[in-house]
Amino acid sequence: MRIAITHNLQISNAEEEAEFDTRETVAALAGALGRIGHEIELVEVSGPASRVVARLEALAPDLVFNTAEGRSGRYREAFFPGLFDQLSMPYTGSDAWVCTLTLDKQMTKLVLAAHGIPTPRWRYVERLDELDGIDLRFPVIVKPNFEGSSKGITQDSIVEDRATLTKRVRTWLSRYPSGLLVEEFIEGTDVVVPFIEGVSPKTGGVLAPVEYVFDAAAVKGRRWNVYDYELKHASSEAVDVRVPAVLPPGVDREIERLSRDVFRILGVRDLGRIDWRMDADGKLFFIEINALPSLEPGAGIYAAAALAGLESIDAVLGAVVASAVRRRGLKPAAPRRARRQRLRVGLAFNLKRSQPRGGGDDDSEAEFDSRATIDALSAAIASYGHEVIEFEAVPEMPALLSATPVDLVFNIAEGLRGRHRESQIPALLELMGVPYTGSDPAALTVALDKGLAKRIVRQHGIATPDFVLIHGGARKLPPGMEFPVIVKPVAEGSSKGVLGSSVVYNEVELRERVREIVERYRQPALIETFLPGREFTVGLLGEKRPKALPPMEILFLDEGVAHPVYGFEEKLDSRRVRCQAPADVSPALGAELARIARAAFTALGCRDVARIDLRLDAKGRPHFIECNPLPGMTPDWSDLCLIAKGAGMDYRTLVGEIMAPAIRRLRHSVRAVAAPPVHEAAKPPVHEAAKEGG
């Protein structure tokens, strides 16, 4: 079967990503499912849903293996199951209603308490005044109502008096405004019960209880025995899993019975996990349930499953898939390949035949692609089952394209000459009615002209350094601009014409550099205020609402250069710079870089893919420098490829992400052509007698 693994990838150690899957977990899932014979596609779901839909529609999987937690909101875990239902795509795990219910600790407890499941007494709090008249036995534990992975749970979460409770609730509500659960704290031990549907018919899929054992040194000095956020994430090496849990006589049967009832009452499917708390007398209390349990290597579900005969991650995931296949009536031996369409994909490119070694060399082909890059792209496209046909962007291409029809073109062609050169191939394809990847001719023309692009983004409220164009006449800075400034060609890419000497400090240097630019590139020079701050570049994927990948920072290694630039020579000599992806930035700066990049992408009318360069001023404020809607695609070298790799996206997946919106446009255009015109479809049938006038 073709299985798409939908997931949120953990990029940082920030608490908001605590529930996301690490690269190691995703690799383990893909490896296990691949070893048992499935064709695996990875679909990272952060960013706009339209991008995820396009990717899934392009892949047309037989089954979605879902671990996606969603990004935010009280219904976040339900979002993707609901989306899969709308797309009529079968998936593993519980449906949207169950995911909504189980993420809400308060509502889950209300449902289970009505069925006689024991739970600690609690109070749900959305406002501080809701503590008035609270009648709970201290100590109590305060925790976010709509969070998992022990988020918001620390030693300070447990309080022993009313005054401290008020302070804690005030603090926690500022961090988790969706609501808190104030619950009587059960002094005892945590016991976890995993579930894999269909694995053990005798127990209804309930597996052996799991106990967490803490290293004595790690918990020394802790007041409360609780599996809090620090132990779960920062000190996970101090926690061991013991299966089966050591329980008093009879409790093992009771926890199995109660767990079976909980999974049945809530309607959890395929897999899940219940957290219980057991007091000193062996009495059990339901704490919470997770319909999207952790599947990271070493998780308790694997140890418990081993006692039921599933002794490897392959066997566990195979059982989850088998459960979903069985209850959805799928036929794993006969995948629905009719839904997948083999396309004839043209690859449009300019072939690089010379390799410059420095700023003084001929750089006319600097933006073109090597044979190795073209081969890598061809292989990536073909890996999705498509036939690849190469087209070099030369004057004969229209005739070649007419003689060799294709369904879609993956465009990386830079064109041959002129300030509109990047739009030449897309314009040709539009004339011939052939869908293609990337931005349209208008966006490509505008983005190549740095001066025009800056004017447009400024009109949309995006900061950019002060700039002026000089055509070769007056070579003085206008009032308000001060040295140092950077001088570059107005309509070139790949840092052509940007060298160490591009930063100038006086009128004499300015005149000389402008003269060199105008004579060499036959175009105006762009003079821009030099910004002394950090330099970043942000990759974007998608259509109208793109996903911004984590930023990459350009780190300059030569400390002797007062005003470093990421120029042509730096891109040829890796000893001068180091690219850090993802960049080490604060959450606030990361969000601002992403916001500006998305705003510029939209303002310039980009589509499918682009890369936005940004630089900070002396006060640390990001400014738009330029946009590249045809970013380089050389594996492990081009900036976009490094950005994607830093975000956990391999080269093949990056190519698939770029293709997905174009495939959707292709299929929509085919459906539009196949459908009758509205005015024709709306006409009433005409009887033969009426035709003859009788």
Secondary structure, DSSP 8 states (H G I E B T S, - for coil): -EEEEEE-B--S--GGGTTSB-HHHHHHHHHHHHHTT-EEEEEE--S-HHHHHHHHHHH--SEEEE----SSSTTHHHHHHHHHHHHT--BSS--HHHHHHHH-HHHHHHHHHHTT-----EEEESSGGGGTT----SSEEEEETT--TTTT--GGGEE-SHHHHHHHHHHHHHH-TT-EEEEE---EEEEEEEEETTS-GGGTTB---EEEEE-HHHHTT-SS----HIIIIITGGGEEEESS----TTHHHHHHHHHHHHHHHHT--SEEEEEEEEETT--EEEEEEESS---STT-HHHHHHHHTT--SHHHHHHHHHHHHHHHHT--TTS--GGGS---EEEEEE-B------STTS--TTTTSB-HHHHHHHHHHHHTTT-EEEEEE-STTHHHHHHHS--SEEEE----SSSTTGGGHHHHHHHHHT--BSS--HHHHHHHHSHHHHHHHHHHTT-----EEEE-SS--S--TT--S-EEEEETT--TTTT--GGGEE-SHHHHHHHHHHHHHHHSS-EEEEE---S-EEEEEEEESSS-EE---EEEEE--TT-SS----HHHHH-TTSEEEESS----HHHHHHHHHHHHHHHHHTT--EEEEEEEEE-TTS-EEEEEEESS----TTTSHHHHHHHHTT--HHHHHHHHHHHHHHHHHHHHHHHHS--HHHHTS----HHHHTT-
